């Protein structure tokens, strides 16, 4: 889709919409995404970020609608990940910029990706400014949010923050602004984006928010590199990041399980009964049906994580092993944990899940429940009791 949108006088969205992408390094993008690029018309015409390589023609076509691409003076690279820089070689060839602005880590990453030492790099650091004419751009390095090279670009005359991969969503739409779409759906996409991309860097997000507050920036618009542009109450997404990065939990538990012959499923439902009796909101998520990235989205505000898997070849079922590998990388904090599962003749899955949760610094309740074959009434009662025990702990630790 090729449609230019003016987001401020003389500042245009010229990016690309990817309707078809369904996986983003393990994160399900069921509704596609956008690759946002911004063109600023001033004495020094400046392009902020490019697009994924297959969409280079969309970007060039949109630029042509506004200006001859050869009249672009500067290229700003806020982030070198290939979904934003993949088309840079072709774009640099087309526009022949005077300067390419990037962070010091961005300079290294551009060399490592594209091996072009002849490009006109200009390395910038936090607080450094460049004049475009009527406008001034201030740079703010945001290392590890979520790559070492990441930075923001702030145009103070327009109170516009170009925020790279922060404050975005994976959502392909014909609309460009947050006030043009359903707000509840937008926030669902935003929290999923945070949970699956930025969660490991929550401490850095807290520091960044504090640094931005100290700078006392006036922000009318936040323009991320994915998804919708925040022009209506843009600070709402900053406030949401503040909450999510604190990893504050609700009186909520998530039960994640995989099952062979439904015995572990029976145990999951019995544990849920005990939690519900304790007044806890419960999400039961079956790994045969629910994608790991949707599970992590529910995990972000859950106080307890209860894992269930049958034993297969002295270990967990493959989907549970996959889930735990993914979860461990995202490093959730402040969680209770418990494990359960059925087995035929060995029963190792429970101890493996307990070990995985301990490695993630969760407070684990007991050794877990290992049930041979099909649980009877007494076996299910143990599961209900486990739910009650975890529920009581949640109620004690999370304010009403």
C-alpha positions as CSV (number, residue, x, y, z in Angstrom):
1,X,0.0,0.0,0.0
2,X,1.4,3.4,-1.0
3,X,-0.2,6.4,0.6
4,X,1.6,9.4,2.0
5,X,0.2,10.9,5.2
6,X,1.2,14.3,6.7
7,X,1.6,14.0,10.4
8,X,2.8,17.5,11.0
9,X,3.1,20.4,8.6
10,X,6.0,19.4,6.3
11,X,6.5,16.0,8.0
12,X,5.1,13.0,6.2
13,X,4.7,9.3,6.8
14,X,6.2,7.6,3.8
15,X,6.6,4.0,5.1
16,X,5.1,0.6,4.1
17,X,2.4,-1.7,5.3
18,X,3.1,-5.4,5.5
19,X,-0.2,-7.2,5.5
20,X,1.2,-10.7,5.2
21,X,3.9,-11.2,7.9
22,X,2.7,-13.7,10.5
23,X,5.9,-14.4,12.4
24,X,8.4,-11.9,13.8
25,X,11.3,-14.0,15.3
26,X,9.0,-16.2,17.2
27,X,6.3,-13.6,17.9
28,X,3.0,-14.2,16.1
29,X,1.9,-11.1,14.0
30,X,-1.6,-12.3,13.2
31,X,-2.5,-8.8,11.8
32,X,0.7,-7.9,10.0
33,X,2.8,-4.8,10.7
34,X,4.0,-1.5,9.3
35,X,7.5,-0.2,8.7
36,X,7.3,3.5,9.4
37,X,9.6,6.0,7.7
38,X,9.3,9.8,8.1
39,X,10.2,12.5,5.6
40,X,10.9,16.0,6.9
41,X,10.8,18.9,4.5
42,X,13.2,21.7,5.5
43,X,16.3,23.4,4.3
44,X,17.9,20.1,4.9
45,X,15.4,17.5,3.7
46,X,15.7,14.5,6.0
47,X,14.5,10.9,6.0
48,X,14.1,9.1,9.3
49,X,14.6,5.3,9.0
50,X,13.9,3.2,6.0
51,X,11.9,-0.1,5.5
52,X,12.4,-3.8,5.2
53,X,14.2,-4.7,1.9
54,X,11.2,-6.1,0.0
55,X,9.3,-2.9,0.6
56,X,12.0,-0.5,-0.8
57,X,9.8,0.4,-3.8
58,X,6.9,1.3,-1.6
59,X,9.2,3.7,0.2
60,X,10.7,5.2,-2.9
61,X,7.2,5.6,-4.5
62,X,5.9,7.4,-1.4
63,X,8.9,9.7,-1.4
64,X,8.4,10.5,-5.0
65,X,4.9,11.7,-4.2
66,X,6.4,14.3,-1.9
67,X,9.8,15.2,-3.4
68,X,12.4,14.0,-5.8
69,X,14.4,11.5,-3.7
70,X,17.7,13.0,-4.9
71,X,16.8,16.2,-3.0
72,X,17.0,14.4,0.3
73,X,20.0,15.7,2.2
74,X,20.2,13.6,5.4
75,X,19.3,10.1,6.4
76,X,18.8,9.3,10.1
77,X,19.1,5.7,11.1
78,X,17.6,5.3,14.5
79,X,17.8,1.5,14.5
80,X,19.8,-0.9,12.3
81,X,17.6,-4.0,12.6
82,X,16.9,-5.1,9.0
83,X,13.1,-4.5,9.2
84,X,14.1,-0.8,9.3
85,X,17.5,-0.7,7.5
86,X,17.2,-3.6,5.0
87,X,16.6,-1.2,2.1
88,X,19.3,1.3,3.1
89,X,21.8,0.2,0.4
90,X,19.2,0.9,-2.4
91,X,18.0,4.1,-0.7
92,X,21.5,5.5,-0.2
93,X,22.1,4.7,-3.9
94,X,18.9,6.5,-4.9
95,X,19.2,9.6,-2.7
96,X,23.0,10.0,-2.2
97,X,22.7,11.7,1.1
98,X,25.2,14.3,2.4
99,X,25.2,12.6,5.8
100,X,23.9,9.5,7.5
101,X,23.3,10.1,11.2
102,X,23.5,7.2,13.6
103,X,24.7,6.3,17.1
104,X,28.2,5.0,17.6
105,X,26.8,1.5,18.0
106,X,24.6,2.1,14.9
107,X,27.7,3.0,12.9
108,X,29.3,-0.3,13.9
109,X,26.1,-2.2,13.1
110,X,25.7,-0.6,9.7
111,X,29.3,-1.6,8.8
112,X,28.7,-5.1,10.1
113,X,25.5,-5.5,8.1
114,X,26.3,-3.7,4.9
115,X,30.1,-3.4,4.8
116,X,30.1,0.0,3.2
117,X,32.9,2.2,4.7
118,X,32.4,4.8,1.9
119,X,29.0,6.0,3.2
120,X,28.9,9.5,4.8
121,X,28.4,8.5,8.4
122,X,28.0,11.1,11.1
123,X,28.0,9.6,14.6
124,X,25.8,11.4,17.2
125,X,25.3,10.9,20.9
126,X,22.6,11.8,23.5
127,X,21.9,15.5,23.7
128,X,23.6,16.3,20.4
129,X,21.6,18.5,18.0
130,X,21.5,19.1,14.3
131,X,19.8,22.0,12.5
132,X,17.6,21.2,9.5
133,X,16.7,24.9,8.9
134,X,13.5,25.8,10.8
135,X,13.7,22.6,12.8
136,X,16.2,21.2,15.3
137,X,16.7,17.5,15.9
138,X,17.9,16.3,19.3
139,X,19.2,12.7,19.6
140,X,18.7,10.4,22.6
141,X,20.5,7.1,22.7
142,X,18.3,4.2,23.9
143,X,20.8,1.4,24.1
144,X,19.2,-2.1,24.3
145,X,15.7,-0.8,23.7
146,X,15.9,-3.2,22.1
147,X,19.3,-3.2,20.2
148,X,22.6,-1.6,21.3
149,X,22.3,0.9,18.4
150,X,18.8,2.2,19.1
151,X,18.1,5.9,19.5
152,X,15.2,8.4,19.5
153,X,15.0,11.6,17.4
154,X,13.1,14.5,18.8
155,X,12.1,17.5,16.7
156,X,11.4,20.2,19.3
157,X,9.7,22.8,17.1
158,X,7.0,20.2,16.3
159,X,7.1,18.5,19.7
160,X,7.5,15.2,17.7
161,X,9.3,12.2,19.1
162,X,10.4,9.6,16.5
163,X,10.8,6.7,18.9
164,X,12.3,3.9,16.8
165,X,11.0,0.5,18.1
166,X,9.6,1.9,21.4
167,X,5.9,2.6,21.8
168,X,5.0,0.6,18.7
169,X,2.7,-2.3,17.7
170,X,2.6,-5.0,15.0
171,X,-0.6,-4.1,13.3
172,X,-1.2,-3.5,9.6
173,X,-3.9,-0.9,9.1
174,X,-4.9,1.7,6.5
175,X,-5.2,4.2,9.4
176,X,-2.1,6.0,10.6
177,X,-3.1,7.5,14.0
178,X,-4.2,6.1,17.3
179,X,-7.5,8.2,17.3
180,X,-8.6,6.5,14.1
181,X,-8.7,2.9,15.4
182,X,-10.3,1.1,18.3
183,X,-8.4,2.1,21.4
184,X,-8.8,-1.2,23.3
185,X,-7.6,-3.2,20.3
186,X,-4.6,-0.8,19.9
187,X,-3.6,-1.3,23.5
188,X,-3.9,-5.1,23.2
189,X,-1.4,-4.9,20.3
190,X,0.8,-2.5,22.3
191,X,1.0,-4.7,25.4
192,X,1.8,-7.8,23.3
193,X,4.6,-5.9,21.6
194,X,6.0,-4.8,24.9
195,X,5.7,-8.3,26.5
196,X,7.4,-10.1,23.6
197,X,10.1,-7.5,22.7
198,X,10.8,-5.1,25.5
199,X,10.1,-7.1,28.7
200,X,13.7,-8.2,29.2
201,X,14.7,-4.5,29.2
202,X,12.2,-3.2,31.7
203,X,14.8,-1.8,34.0
204,X,16.2,0.3,31.1
205,X,12.7,1.4,30.2
206,X,12.3,2.8,33.7
207,X,15.6,4.6,33.3
208,X,14.6,6.0,29.9
209,X,11.3,7.3,31.2
210,X,13.0,9.0,34.1
211,X,15.6,10.5,31.7
212,X,12.9,11.8,29.3
213,X,11.0,13.4,32.3
214,X,14.3,15.1,33.4
215,X,14.6,16.6,29.9
216,X,11.1,18.0,30.2
217,X,10.3,17.5,26.6
218,X,7.0,18.7,25.2
219,X,5.6,15.8,23.3
220,X,2.5,16.3,21.0
221,X,3.1,13.3,18.8
222,X,5.0,10.0,19.2
223,X,5.9,8.4,15.9
224,X,7.2,4.8,16.4
225,X,8.7,2.6,13.7
226,X,5.9,0.1,13.8
227,X,2.1,0.5,14.0
228,X,0.0,3.6,14.8
229,X,1.3,7.1,15.5
230,X,0.2,8.5,18.9
231,X,-1.3,12.0,18.4
232,X,-4.3,11.8,20.7
233,X,-2.9,11.9,24.3
234,X,0.4,10.5,23.3
235,X,1.6,10.2,26.9
236,X,-0.9,7.3,27.5
237,X,1.6,4.9,25.8
238,X,4.4,6.3,28.0
239,X,2.3,5.7,31.1
240,X,1.5,2.2,29.9
241,X,5.2,1.5,29.4
242,X,5.8,2.8,32.9
243,X,3.2,0.3,34.3
244,X,4.4,-2.7,32.2
245,X,8.1,-2.1,32.9
246,X,7.4,-2.1,36.7
247,X,5.9,-5.6,36.1
248,X,3.2,-5.0,38.6
249,X,0.9,-8.0,38.9
250,X,-2.9,-8.4,39.4
251,X,-4.6,-11.1,41.4
252,X,-4.3,-13.3,38.3
253,X,-2.8,-16.7,37.5
254,X,-2.0,-18.3,34.2
255,X,-2.0,-22.0,33.7
256,X,0.0,-23.2,30.8
257,X,-0.1,-26.8,29.8
258,X,0.3,-29.5,27.2
259,X,-1.3,-32.9,27.5
260,X,-1.1,-36.3,25.8
261,X,-4.3,-38.2,26.8
262,X,-6.0,-35.3,28.7
263,X,-4.9,-36.3,32.2
264,X,-2.7,-33.2,32.5
265,X,-5.6,-31.2,31.2
266,X,-7.8,-32.6,34.0
267,X,-5.2,-31.5,36.5
268,X,-5.0,-28.0,35.0
269,X,-8.8,-27.5,35.3
270,X,-8.7,-28.8,38.9
271,X,-6.0,-26.3,39.8
272,X,-8.0,-23.6,38.2
273,X,-11.0,-24.5,40.4
274,X,-8.8,-23.9,43.5
275,X,-7.6,-20.6,42.3
276,X,-11.1,-19.4,41.3
277,X,-12.4,-20.4,44.8
278,X,-9.7,-18.1,46.2
279,X,-11.0,-15.2,44.1
280,X,-8.2,-15.3,41.5
281,X,-8.7,-14.4,37.9
282,X,-7.4,-17.4,35.9
283,X,-6.3,-17.9,32.3
284,X,-6.0,-21.5,31.1
285,X,-3.8,-21.7,28.0
286,X,-3.3,-24.9,26.1
287,X,0.0,-25.0,24.2
288,X,-1.7,-27.0,21.4
289,X,-4.0,-24.0,20.7
290,X,-2.3,-20.9,22.1
291,X,0.8,-19.3,20.6
292,X,3.8,-18.6,22.9
293,X,3.6,-14.9,22.3
294,X,-0.1,-14.7,23.3
295,X,0.7,-16.6,26.4
296,X,3.5,-14.1,27.3
297,X,1.1,-11.3,26.8
298,X,-1.2,-12.8,29.5
299,X,1.8,-13.6,31.7
300,X,2.9,-9.9,32.0
301,X,0.4,-9.0,34.7
302,X,-0.1,-12.5,36.2
303,X,1.3,-13.1,39.7
304,X,1.5,-16.9,39.3
305,X,2.6,-19.2,36.5
306,X,1.5,-22.8,36.8
307,X,3.0,-25.2,34.3
308,X,1.7,-28.6,33.3
309,X,3.2,-31.2,31.0
310,X,3.0,-35.0,30.5
311,X,6.3,-36.8,30.6
312,X,7.8,-37.8,27.2
313,X,11.1,-39.6,26.9
314,X,12.1,-38.6,30.5
315,X,11.4,-35.0,29.8
316,X,8.7,-32.4,29.0
317,X,6.5,-32.4,25.9
318,X,8.2,-30.4,23.1
319,X,5.8,-27.5,23.2
320,X,6.4,-26.9,26.9
321,X,10.2,-27.0,26.4
322,X,9.7,-24.4,23.6
323,X,7.6,-22.3,25.9
324,X,10.1,-22.3,28.7
325,X,13.0,-21.5,26.4
326,X,11.0,-18.5,25.1
327,X,9.9,-17.4,28.5
328,X,13.3,-17.6,30.0
329,X,14.7,-15.3,27.4
330,X,12.1,-12.6,28.3
331,X,13.0,-12.8,32.0
332,X,9.7,-12.1,33.7
333,X,10.0,-10.9,37.3
334,X,8.0,-11.2,40.6
335,X,6.2,-14.5,39.8
336,X,5.0,-17.4,41.8
337,X,5.4,-20.8,40.2
338,X,4.1,-24.4,40.4
339,X,4.3,-27.5,38.3
340,X,2.1,-30.5,37.6
341,X,1.8,-33.3,35.1
342,X,0.8,-36.9,34.4
343,X,3.2,-39.7,33.6
344,X,3.2,-43.4,32.7
345,X,6.3,-44.9,34.3
346,X,9.0,-42.2,35.1
347,X,7.5,-38.7,35.7
348,X,10.5,-36.4,35.2
349,X,8.6,-33.6,33.5
350,X,7.5,-31.9,36.8
351,X,11.0,-31.7,38.2
352,X,12.3,-30.2,34.9
353,X,9.6,-27.5,35.0
354,X,10.3,-26.8,38.6
355,X,14.0,-26.4,37.8
356,X,13.2,-24.1,34.9
357,X,11.1,-21.8,37.1
358,X,13.7,-21.8,39.8
359,X,16.3,-20.7,37.2
360,X,13.9,-17.8,36.4
361,X,13.9,-16.8,40.0
362,X,10.3,-17.6,40.6
363,X,9.1,-18.6,44.1
364,X,8.1,-22.2,43.4
365,X,5.5,-24.0,45.5
366,X,6.8,-27.4,46.5
367,X,8.1,-30.1,44.3
368,X,4.9,-30.0,42.2
369,X,2.3,-32.7,41.5
370,X,3.2,-35.8,39.4
371,X,0.2,-38.0,38.7
372,X,0.6,-41.5,37.3
373,X,-1.8,-42.1,34.4
374,X,-5.3,-40.8,35.0
375,X,-6.0,-38.8,38.2
376,X,-8.7,-40.1,40.5
377,X,-10.7,-38.0,43.0
378,X,-7.8,-37.8,45.5
379,X,-5.4,-36.8,42.8
380,X,-7.7,-34.0,41.6
381,X,-8.2,-32.9,45.2
382,X,-4.4,-32.4,45.5
383,X,-4.6,-30.2,42.4
384,X,-7.5,-28.1,43.8
385,X,-5.5,-27.7,47.1
386,X,-2.5,-26.5,45.1
387,X,-4.7,-23.9,43.4
388,X,-6.0,-22.8,46.8
389,X,-2.4,-22.6,48.2
390,X,-1.2,-20.5,45.3
391,X,-4.4,-18.4,45.4
392,X,-3.9,-17.6,49.1
393,X,-0.3,-16.5,48.4
394,X,-1.5,-14.2,45.6
395,X,-4.1,-12.7,47.8
396,X,-1.5,-12.0,50.5
397,X,1.1,-10.5,48.1
398,X,-1.1,-8.4,45.7
399,X,-3.1,-5.5,47.2
400,X,-6.9,-5.7,46.6
